[in-house]
Amino acid sequence: MKPIPCHLTPVREPASWSPASWQERPQRQQPAYEDATELSEVLEQLRELPPLVTSWEIFSLKRLLADAADGKRFLLQGGDCAETFDDCTSPLISNRLKVMLQMSLVLVHGLQMPVVRVGRFAGQYAKPRSADLETRDGVSLPSYRGDLVNRCEFSAAARRPDPRRLLTGHARSAMTMNFVRALIDGGFADLHHPEYWDFAWVEHSPLQEEYRRTVEAIGASLRFMETLAGKSIGSYQRVDFYTSHEALVLHYEQALTRQVPRQWGWFNLSTHFPWIGMRTAQLDGAHVEYFRGIRNPVAVKVGPEVTPDQLLALADVLDPDRDPGRLTFIHRMGAARIEAALPPLLAAVRSAGRKPVWVCDPMHGNTETLGSGIKTRRFSTVRDELERAFDIHAAAGTRLGGVHLELTGENVTECLGGARHLVEADLSRAYKSTVDPRLNYEQSLELAMLIVKKRGAG
């Protein structure tokens, strides 16, 4: 990929900022490392390791996000709630890529517009927690904060925040990125061969017939266009694919924040598209301070408690120059609260003359814990929030530019409902997530088809 000049970038560097200035602000959700010397040694090694992405890839994504804000593209952002080091295997990575490609195929065909594909992987190894400690049978230990920080097993040794895991996280992210790039460059994403993306375990899925019709229609259109052109259209043999993660552990992000030749400023080169979670979006906090200085496009998760004034203040800090493609708001209200919480935010941002990318996360506001103690989400509730989001944006005169989903290409049973009508008894059959429940392949594809029907009707 050749460098793309970004003519829509800010004309000034942020004042009084450095990659370390976040350390002077109140910090939340950061690991409590016991050995400062060990942490310092690990960070020194990280600073010498190669970056995971490039500045021109970042600029390319930013330009596509600007198109999404204008309604010219649709953002599909999805992947695991929290990656684990053990899941860095070729079958799991290729299946994640498969489900994203199949969903994007449905969206491109149904929406008749390009899709921006962004994976929640190659770095989604850290998760915020509601409490610093977890207690079992009277024993309290540090909460599991993702493989980047500690291990899931409930023991003192496993739950100790270990800075060496930052190096492992970088290595696993690099392996994942390398494999995804190799698959795409090798023709895995070639529209001429969507059969590469099939999942054997869903051969008899209720959704397969509808998906096959989509594939056949695209294949016929592609053959017709190539007949007219008299040659194969090379641009359909690969796709652009980008990565994202919640930039939670700021020591790690700082170590991978670099300057590059022939560009001013600083880039987070651990990912193309970092985001700030709800628990760390305080205006005076460390995460907002860090994010305001990097040149990546950035996103902020927005919950139902956020006020219009708070959202506008965040926009002023993170995107003072109103740079197209720079800022994305990912709203995650919950189906029961979206109709009351979202319209005032849309009205305030629109009145301020801002045009961020608006994205719906219908997952995180709809998590529930069953009597058995298992966390799950109901597909019907996820669908309900997404449908309401489209309607609310249409009524407000704004545009829903994308969707943000926790999903997997594996045959898991973590969310209730969907094409196979999963019930509570099914959850124990294949519940594999270490943190939050994910949509399986069928539920993900069904949601893509829902988006086509809803957006097409609008």
C-alpha positions in Angstrom: 0.0 0.0 0.0 1.5 3.4 -1.0 1.5 6.4 1.3 -1.7 8.4 0.9 -1.4 12.2 1.5 -3.9 13.2 4.1 -4.9 16.8 3.2 -7.6 16.8 5.9 -5.3 16.6 8.9 -5.0 19.2 11.6 -2.7 22.1 10.9 -1.3 22.3 14.4 0.2 20.0 16.9 -1.6 19.7 20.3 -0.3 22.1 22.9 1.7 20.8 25.9 1.5 17.2 24.9 3.9 14.3 24.9 3.4 10.6 24.8 4.1 10.5 28.5 1.9 13.5 29.6 -1.0 11.2 30.5 1.1 10.1 33.5 0.4 13.5 35.1 -3.4 13.0 34.9 -5.8 10.8 37.1 -5.4 7.2 35.9 -8.1 4.6 35.9 -8.1 0.9 35.0 -4.3 0.7 35.0 -2.5 -2.5 36.3 -0.9 -2.2 39.7 2.5 -3.5 38.8 4.6 -4.5 41.9 8.0 -4.1 40.5 8.7 -0.7 38.9 12.2 -1.8 37.7 10.8 -4.8 35.9 8.1 -2.6 34.2 10.8 -0.1 33.1 12.9 -2.8 31.6 10.0 -4.3 29.6 9.0 -0.9 28.3 12.5 -0.2 27.1 12.3 -3.4 25.1 8.9 -2.5 23.7 10.2 0.8 22.5 12.8 -0.9 20.4 10.5 -3.4 18.8 9.0 -2.8 15.3 5.6 -1.1 15.1 2.5 -3.2 14.2 1.0 -0.8 11.7 2.1 2.1 9.5 1.2 5.8 9.4 0.0 5.6 5.8 -2.4 2.8 6.7 -3.7 5.0 9.5 -4.2 7.9 7.1 -6.0 5.5 4.6 -8.4 4.4 7.3 -9.0 8.0 8.4 -10.0 8.9 4.9 -12.4 6.0 4.7 -14.0 7.0 8.0 -14.5 10.5 6.7 -16.5 8.9 3.9 -18.5 6.9 6.4 -19.4 10.1 8.2 -20.7 11.4 4.9 -22.8 8.3 4.2 -20.6 7.0 1.4 -19.3 3.9 3.3 -20.5 1.7 6.2 -18.2 0.7 9.1 -18.2 -2.9 10.2 -16.1 -3.2 13.4 -16.1 -6.6 15.1 -14.2 -9.3 16.8 -13.6 -10.8 20.2 -14.5 -9.2 23.5 -11.1 -10.0 24.7 -8.4 -12.0 22.8 -6.4 -14.5 24.6 -2.8 -15.5 23.9 -3.9 -19.2 23.5 -6.3 -18.2 20.8 -3.5 -16.9 18.5 -3.9 -19.9 16.2 -4.5 -20.1 12.4 -8.0 -21.7 12.6 -9.3 -19.1 15.0 -7.8 -16.1 13.2 -9.0 -17.3 9.8 -12.5 -18.0 11.1 -12.7 -14.4 12.6 -11.6 -13.1 9.2 -14.2 -15.3 7.5 -17.1 -14.1 9.4 -16.1 -10.5 8.9 -15.7 -11.1 5.2 -19.1 -12.8 4.9 -20.8 -10.0 6.8 -19.2 -7.4 4.7 -20.2 -9.2 1.5 -23.8 -9.1 2.6 -23.5 -5.5 3.5 -21.8 -4.4 0.3 -24.4 -6.2 -1.8 -27.4 -5.1 0.2 -26.4 -1.5 1.0 -24.8 -0.9 -2.5 -21.9 0.9 -0.9 -18.3 0.1 0.2 -17.7 -1.3 3.7 -14.9 -0.4 5.9 -13.7 -3.6 7.7 -12.1 -3.1 11.1 -11.3 -6.1 13.3 -11.3 -6.0 17.1 -8.2 -8.1 17.1 -4.4 -8.1 16.9 -4.3 -6.2 20.3 -7.6 -6.6 22.1 -5.9 -8.2 25.0 -6.9 -5.9 27.9 -10.3 -5.4 29.5 -11.6 -2.9 32.1 -13.2 -4.3 35.2 -15.9 -3.0 37.5 -13.9 -3.9 40.6 -10.2 -4.2 41.4 -10.7 -7.4 43.3 -12.5 -10.6 42.7 -13.6 -12.7 45.7 -14.3 -16.4 45.7 -15.0 -18.4 48.9 -13.7 -15.7 51.1 -10.4 -15.3 49.0 -9.8 -11.9 47.3 -7.4 -11.6 44.4 -6.8 -9.0 41.7 -9.5 -9.1 38.9 -8.6 -10.6 35.6 -7.9 -7.7 33.3 -7.1 -9.6 30.1 -4.1 -11.6 29.0 -2.0 -8.4 28.5 -2.1 -7.9 32.2 -2.6 -11.3 34.0 -4.0 -14.7 33.7 -7.6 -15.9 34.1 -7.0 -18.7 36.6 -8.0 -17.9 40.2 -4.6 -18.0 41.9 -2.3 -15.5 43.4 0.4 -16.2 40.8 -1.9 -16.0 37.9 -3.6 -12.8 38.9 -0.4 -10.9 39.6 -0.1 -8.1 37.0 3.0 -9.2 35.0 4.7 -6.6 32.8 6.4 -9.3 30.8 3.0 -10.0 29.3 3.2 -6.7 27.4 6.0 -8.2 25.3 3.9 -11.4 24.7 0.9 -9.2 23.7 3.1 -7.4 21.1 4.3 -10.7 19.8 0.8 -12.2 19.5 -0.5 -9.1 17.9 2.3 -9.1 15.3 1.6 -12.8 14.6 -2.1 -12.1 14.1 -1.4 -9.1 11.9 1.1 -11.0 9.8 -1.3 -13.9 9.2 -4.2 -11.7 8.3 -2.1 -9.7 5.9 -0.8 -12.9 4.4 -4.3 -14.3 3.9 -5.6 -11.1 2.3 -2.5 -10.6 0.0 -2.6 -14.3 -0.9 -6.2 -14.1 -2.3 -8.2 -15.3 0.7 -10.5 -12.2 0.4 -10.8 -12.6 -3.4 -14.5 -12.0 -4.4 -14.0 -14.6 -7.1 -13.7 -17.3 -4.5 -16.1 -16.6 -1.6 -16.2 -20.4 -1.0 -12.9 -19.9 0.8 -14.9 -18.3 3.6 -17.3 -21.2 4.2 -17.8 -22.7 7.7 -18.3 -26.5 7.5 -20.2 -26.6 10.8 -23.0 -24.4 9.5 -23.6 -26.1 6.2 -27.2 -26.7 7.1 -27.8 -23.3 8.8 -31.2 -21.7 8.2 -29.3 -18.6 6.9 -27.1 -20.4 4.4 -29.6 -20.4 1.5 -30.1 -16.6 1.7 -26.3 -16.1 1.9 -25.7 -18.4 -1.1 -28.1 -16.3 -3.2 -26.2 -13.2 -2.3 -22.9 -14.9 -3.3 -24.4 -16.1 -6.6 -25.7 -12.6 -7.4 -22.4 -11.0 -6.7 -20.6 -13.6 -8.8 -22.9 -13.0 -11.7 -22.4 -9.2 -11.5 -18.6 -9.7 -11.3 -18.5 -12.0 -14.3 -20.7 -9.5 -16.3 -18.4 -6.5 -15.4 -15.3 -8.5 -16.3 -16.9 -9.6 -19.6 -17.4 -5.9 -20.4 -13.9 -5.1 -19.4 -12.4 -8.0 -21.2 -10.2 -8.9 -18.3 -10.2 -9.9 -14.6 -10.7 -6.9 -12.3 -7.8 -7.1 -9.9 -9.3 -4.8 -7.2 -11.8 -7.5 -6.4 -9.0 -9.9 -5.5 -8.2 -8.3 -2.1 -9.8 -6.0 0.4 -8.5 -3.5 2.9 -8.6 -4.6 6.5 -7.8 -2.6 9.6 -7.4 -3.4 13.3 -8.6 -1.7 16.4 -8.5 -2.2 20.2 -9.4 -0.4 23.4 -6.2 1.4 24.2 -6.5 0.7 27.9 -3.0 -0.1 29.2 -1.3 3.2 28.6 2.2 2.1 29.3 1.9 -0.3 26.4 0.4 2.3 24.1 3.0 4.9 25.0 5.8 2.5 24.2 4.4 2.0 20.7 3.7 5.7 20.1 6.3 6.8 17.5 7.3 9.6 15.2 7.8 8.7 11.5 9.8 10.3 8.7 8.2 13.1 6.7 5.2 13.4 9.1 4.8 15.7 12.0 3.4 14.5 15.4 3.0 11.2 17.0 1.2 8.0 15.9 0.0 5.0 17.9 1.5 2.3 15.8 0.1 -0.6 17.9 -3.2 -0.3 16.0 -4.9 1.7 13.2 -8.0 2.7 15.3 -7.8 2.9 19.1 -10.8 3.7 21.2 -11.5 4.9 24.7 -14.0 2.9 26.8 -16.7 4.3 29.0 -14.9 3.7 32.2 -11.9 5.8 31.1 -13.4 8.7 29.2 -13.1 11.4 31.9 -12.3 14.8 30.4 -9.4 15.3 32.8 -8.2 11.7 32.8 -5.1 10.0 31.5 -6.8 8.3 28.5 -8.3 11.5 27.1 -5.0 13.2 27.6 -3.1 10.5 25.7 -5.6 10.3 22.9 -5.7 14.0 22.2 -2.1 13.9 21.0 -2.0 11.0 18.6 -2.8 11.4 14.9 -4.8 8.1 14.5 -8.5 8.3 14.0 -10.0 7.7 17.5 -13.3 6.5 18.9 -15.1 7.0 22.2 -17.7 4.6 23.7 -20.7 6.7 24.8 -23.1 5.4 27.4 -26.6 6.5 28.5 -25.2 8.6 31.4 -23.2 10.9 29.1 -24.7 14.4 28.8 -24.6 16.6 25.7 -22.2 19.0 27.4 -19.8 16.2 28.3 -19.9 14.8 24.8 -19.2 18.2 23.2 -16.4 18.9 25.6 -14.8 15.5 24.7 -15.1 16.4 21.0 -13.4 19.8 21.6 -10.5 18.1 23.3 -10.1 15.1 20.9 -10.9 16.9 17.7 -10.4 20.6 18.1 -9.9 21.2 14.3 -13.0 19.2 13.3 -10.9 17.0 11.1 -13.0 14.7 8.9 -12.5 11.0 9.9 -10.7 11.9 13.2 -13.5 11.2 15.7 -16.0 8.4 16.0 -18.7 8.1 18.7 -19.7 4.5 19.5 -23.0 4.7 21.4 -24.0 1.7 23.6 -27.1 2.6 25.4 -29.1 -0.6 25.8 -32.4 -1.3 24.1 -34.4 0.0 27.1 -32.6 3.4 27.3 -31.6 4.3 23.7 -34.8 6.2 22.9 -34.4 8.6 25.9 -30.6 8.8 25.9 -29.5 9.1 22.3 -31.6 11.9 20.7 -30.3 14.7 23.0 -26.7 13.7 22.1 -27.4 13.7 18.4 -29.1 17.0 18.5 -26.3 18.7 20.5 -23.5 17.4 18.2 -25.4 18.3 15.1 -26.2 21.8 16.5 -22.5 22.3 17.2 -21.8 21.7 13.5 -19.9 18.5 14.1 -20.0 15.4 11.9 -18.4 12.4 13.6 -18.9 8.9 12.6 -21.8 7.6 14.6 -21.6 3.8 15.3 -24.0 1.6 17.2 -22.7 -1.0 19.7 -25.8 -2.9 20.5 -23.9 -5.5 22.6 -22.6 -3.8 25.8 -25.7 -2.2 27.0 -27.6 -5.4 26.8 -25.5 -7.8 28.9 -27.4 -9.7 31.6 -26.5 -12.3 34.2 -28.8 -15.3 34.5 -29.7 -17.0 37.8 -27.0 -19.6 37.1 -24.4 -16.8 37.1 -23.7 -17.0 33.4 -23.4 -13.7 31.5 -25.3 -13.6 28.2 -27.0 -11.3 25.7 -30.3 -11.9 24.0 -30.2 -11.6 20.2 -33.7 -10.1 20.2 -32.5 -7.3 22.4 -29.3 -6.7 20.4 -31.5 -6.5 17.3 -34.0 -4.2 19.0 -31.3 -1.6 19.9 -29.8 -1.7 16.5 -33.2 -1.2 14.8 -34.0 1.7 17.1 -30.6 3.3 16.4 -31.4 3.5 12.7 -34.8 5.0 13.4 -33.5 7.5 15.9 -30.7 8.7 13.6 -33.2 9.1 10.7 -35.5 11.2 12.9 -32.6 13.4 14.1 -31.3 14.0 10.6 -28.0 12.2 11.4 -26.6 9.1 9.9 -25.7 5.8 11.5 -22.4 5.1 9.9 -21.5 1.7 11.3 -21.9 -1.1 13.8 -19.5 -2.3 16.5 -20.0 -6.0 17.5 -18.4 -8.6 19.7 -18.4 -11.8 17.6 -16.6 -14.9 16.7 -16.4 -17.3 13.8 -16.5 -20.3 16.2 -19.5 -22.5 17.0 -20.1 -21.0 20.4 -23.3 -20.7 22.4 -23.0 -17.5 24.4 -25.9 -15.3 23.3 -29.5 -16.5 23.4 -31.8 -16.6 20.4 -30.8 -16.1 16.7 -31.3 -18.4 13.8 -31.2 -21.6 15.8 -33.2 -20.1 18.7 -30.6 -20.8 21.4 -32.1 -21.2 24.9 -30.5 -21.1 28.3 -29.8 -24.8 28.3 -27.7 -24.4 25.2 -25.3 -22.0 26.8 -23.3 -24.7 28.7 -22.8 -26.6 25.5 -20.1 -24.2 24.0 -19.6 -21.2 26.2 -15.9 -20.3 25.7 -15.5 -16.5 26.4 -13.4 -15.5 29.3 -15.1 -12.1 29.7 -18.3 -11.2 27.7 -20.6 -13.3 25.5 -20.2 -13.0 21.8 -22.4 -13.5 18.8 -21.6 -16.7 16.9 -21.3 -17.0 13.1 -25.0 -17.4 12.4 -26.1 -14.6 14.7 -23.5 -12.3 13.2 -24.6 -13.0 9.7 -28.2 -12.6 10.7 -27.4 -9.2 12.1 -25.7 -8.2 8.8 -28.9 -9.2 6.9 -30.9 -7.2 9.4 -28.8 -4.1 8.8 -29.3 -4.5 5.0 -33.1 -4.7 5.5 -33.3 -1.8 7.9 -30.9 0.6 6.1 -32.4 -0.3 2.8 -35.9 0.5 4.0 -34.6 3.8 5.3 
